Amino acid sequence: MKDVVVIGAGKIGGAIALMLAETGDYNVVVTDRDQAQINKLDKHPAISGKVVDITDIGALVVMLRGKFAVLSAAPFNLTGKVAEAALEASVHYLDLTEDVATTKKVEELSEGADVAFIPQCGLAPGFISIVANDLAKRFDTLDSVRMRVGALPQYPSNALNYNLTWSTDGLINEYIEPCEAIVEGKFITVPAMEEREEFSLDGVTYEAFNTSGGLGTLAKTLEGRVRTMNYRTIRYPGHQAIIKALLNDFNLKNRRDVLKDLFENALPATMQDVVVIFVTVCGWKEGRYMQETYANKVYSSVVAGKTMSAIQITTAAGITTVLDLLADGKLPQKGFVRQEEVALADFLNNRFGQVYDPEAMRLKKAV
């Protein structure tokens, strides 16, 4: 059994711990600075909790020494501290951050490291990059890569057509921070909440618009090889217009604490959600201009014996799958590892990654 530490005892951290513990292959210590959060963890012989303030790097290093890996499900603004501790303790590091600045810091820390640093192991960035890179490799010459993801309520019932399904801080960050893109072959930044589009999938109409962080490292990987590349978040129509009014007309982009309070006291959370994944790649194959598309929906379901939301499932499965592949020697064992280095076939064949396969989940339910 491998000993791992999960940072953060929230909904995602708890899901990660339970999924790992249920395999019988991992002993999991979950840390949080709030004992009340630790008390909410699922009871399992392979899960233990410990109060640690991760801003105290010395204390965190002591906890990490001798472990196989640390998985950060901490808020994006604290994740860099975990990476620093992982380097000092010489343990493999994985995180879920969508924050561009944090990922750059992790890459800098990884230079010359004797352990692996693997950021952005969630849904977007994360699985979305693995899918897009797999599609891109099928072309002789690339033209465009368009990545779309949304974590949505199955039953929207307010003007925003939205319920809180994951970190409020992370949501606000991606709505405000600049977005990376490739336009006419050049790597640039574009403003969040802009370039709205509409599309339909399975008879449902969605809107999508720029948000920060979803491209991960893939834009740098494909720079010089693709004309257009962008990432946009999926919502039900009407959401973007209201959010833009809050951010700009009410100036809440400069008052994040107020915006967070509004979201958390006006938008109910829900376990009845759906994750929509839509990736389209265009380019040339054997002289013909062609398109390949990956479209998928993941719903809330029972995983590891517990009902989990779709965003819990997809995010936790992202990082647990990468951990498994690292443990199996299918990923580099040291230095900076990009999500696009993960083979899609390896991911989907993994015991955790199978939750992204609708057919596998359907058969599991039938049994």
Salt bridges, closest charged atoms under 4 A:
GLU22 OE2 - HIS44 NE2 3.08
ASP25 OD2 - ARG351 NH1 2.67
ASP42 OD2 - LYS306 NZ 3.00
GLU84 OE2 - LYS105 NZ 2.51
GLU107 OE2 - ARG338 NH2 3.26
ASP134 OD2 - ARG138 NH2 2.60
ASP143 OD1 - ARG227 NE 2.68
ASP169 OD2 - LYS260 NZ 3.08
GLU177 OE2 - ARG256 NH2 2.52
GLU184 OE2 - ARG227 NH1 3.27
GLU194 OE2 - LYS244 NZ 3.16
GLU195 OE1 - ARG232 NH2 3.38
GLU197 OE2 - ARG148 NE 2.51
GLU197 OE1 - ARG232 NH1 2.68
GLU198 OE2 - ARG196 NH2 2.69
ASP202 OD2 - LYS297 NZ 3.57
GLU207 OE1 - ARG196 NE 2.64
GLU223 OE1 - LYS220 NZ 3.89
GLU292 OE1 - ARG138 NH1 3.15
GLU292 OE2 - LYS285 NZ 2.56
ASP324 OD2 - ARG351 NE 2.72
GLU359 OE2 - ARG362 NH2 2.61
